[in-house]
Amino acid sequence: MDVDIRLVAEEEFPAWIRAIEAAFHYVPKDEDIAMERSVAELDRSLVAMDGPQMVGATAAYSLRLTVPGGIIPMAGVTAVGVRPTHRRRGILTALMQRQLSDVRERGEAVAGLWASEGSIYGRFGYGVAALSASFEIQRDRSIFARPHRSGGTITLVDRESAMKAMPGVYERLRPKQPGMLGRNGSWWEYRFGDLKDWRDGATEFFFALHRAEEGVDGYVAYRVKHDWKGLPKSVVQVREILATSAETYADLWRYCFDVDLIDTIETWGRPADEPLLFMVAEPRRLGLKLSDGLWVRLVDVAGALAARRYREDGRLILEVRDGFLPENEGRYELQGGPDGAECGSSRAEPDLVLGADDLGATYLGGVRFSTLARAGRVYERTDGAIARADAMFGWDPLPWCPHVF
Ligand SMILES: CC(C)(COP(=O)(O)OP(=O)(O)OC[C@H]1O[C@@H](n2cnc3c(N)ncnc32)[C@H](O)[C@@H]1OP(=O)(O)O)[C@@H](O)C(=O)NCCC(=O)NCCS
């Protein structure tokens, strides 16, 4: 494919966003472009040029990912698009090659992304490391199974107060929750951006803070989409709900479920082990659906495996297949436990054979090797190796990424 891949210049940024959005059949306004610029890193923003025409793009954000036992740098891949006129000619493949080699040069051991379609990124070595749950429940079906008594106070606050209070809650949870990503001020603004086109006819955000004795210990940010033809049929759309205790979690959901003039409460981006399933009296009425959330790609296999902690002490020889980044391909000896890990290349016979995408899937401790073996993706060469790998890699809590980028 005869295209030139290079960094995008500051003055080209609006045209670059328009080119990406054309791939999504969206025409951005100036305010969209300004919002994207607030989080973009131009030295990581790539454009594919066909002569004078921008025909493809990808970019990365320098993010901080919580992994089992620590926090590491992650390249957050975004802004992936190829013009409809230039698709299926290898432009994305070329962009992915260039991007992953940049990521490696920067010393980031992992890359991560949210996918528009599940079929795109496996070939580039990404695997689904964190699942994401969504649900939609009728308000009159949202009764809890156990009696609920509120343990704090909930206050509706303005945006400015919310923006000051929410990060404190987020930061209390982030260090121990694999899959969570650090957010700076621009990211908080982006996450709760209220551009008219982003609201799809719903209200601006409402912010409710939960306070217990020690101060703010939870929040919910939601919109309401009005629908009132004779009977109230409006929908509460929960964008984010975070709580530092089970009691606060229950209080905040009870608040969402009990808002008047509402018919339905809907949300997505919830954890795979969403506790609400066990809180409501009719779990089926939650209509919980699981899908792919954060995709993870190990760019430096040894570096990534050494950077996390393991639930149990153990040693594994992993044979990794990596067609897209052949420098990763080979055998690795991993020696890891709760206090640290080492990983390097090895000539020993492998315990497990698997693809880089599968290793990416298991990396955050939520996807079991045994599940992937049953899916015909991971092969056991030494008896008991899959059970050992599951005992080592598994983690509590399950990975969850509430930050979409
Ligand atoms: C996804 C997208 C970027 C792919 O770009 P592209 O330049 O056409 O991709 P490539 O030509 O490099 O394709 C490489 C391979 O992936 C496959 N592929 C690419 N996009 C695919 C898709 N959406 N679904 C299924 N397969 C896809 C191609 O068929 C090709 O397979 P092959 O090597 O076996 O022939 C482009 O279709 C697009 O812009 N889509 C809309 C925007 C979007 O969804 N972006 C991703 C955001 S996360």
The ligand as a Gaussian input file, in Angstrom:
#p B3LYP/6-31G(d) Opt

LIG

0 1
 C      -11.387000      -0.891000      11.040000
 C      -10.677000      -0.137000       9.937000
 C       -9.785000       0.923000      10.595000
 C       -9.845000      -1.122000       9.128000
 O       -8.984000      -0.430000       8.257000
 P       -8.423000      -1.123000       6.924000
 O       -7.336000      -0.229000       6.419000
 O       -9.533000      -1.433000       6.019000
 O       -7.772000      -2.462000       7.518000
 P       -6.714000      -3.375000       6.758000
 O       -6.872000      -3.236000       5.280000
 O       -5.349000      -3.110000       7.304000
 O       -7.214000      -4.802000       7.218000
 C       -6.384000      -5.778000       7.779000
 C       -7.180000      -7.039000       7.961000
 O       -8.214000      -6.827000       8.939000
 C       -9.476000      -7.127000       8.365000
 N      -10.425000      -6.138000       8.872000
 C      -10.211000      -4.841000       8.954000
 N      -11.283000      -4.226000       9.471000
 C      -12.167000      -5.178000       9.727000
 C      -13.483000      -5.159000      10.249000
 N      -14.073000      -4.012000      10.631000
 N      -14.131000      -6.336000      10.390000
 C      -13.537000      -7.492000       9.992000
 N      -12.281000      -7.560000       9.495000
 C      -11.622000      -6.412000       9.345000
 C       -9.293000      -7.029000       6.871000
 O      -10.233000      -7.780000       6.161000
 C       -7.890000      -7.524000       6.705000
 O       -7.879000      -8.936000       6.755000
 P       -6.914000      -9.792000       5.829000
 O       -5.525000      -9.357000       6.188000
 O       -7.223000     -11.189000       6.212000
 O       -7.293000      -9.411000       4.430000
 C      -11.665000       0.583000       8.973000
 O      -12.522000      -0.393000       8.420000
 C      -12.495000       1.652000       9.626000
 O      -12.095000       2.800000       9.660000
 N      -13.681000       1.291000      10.185000
 C      -14.589000       2.249000      10.773000
 C      -14.029000       2.931000      11.984000
 C      -13.654000       1.920000      13.068000
 O      -14.409000       1.034000      13.400000
 N      -12.447000       2.109000      13.648000
 C      -11.946000       1.289000      14.718000
 C      -12.163000       1.989000      15.995000
 S      -11.740000       1.003000      17.410000

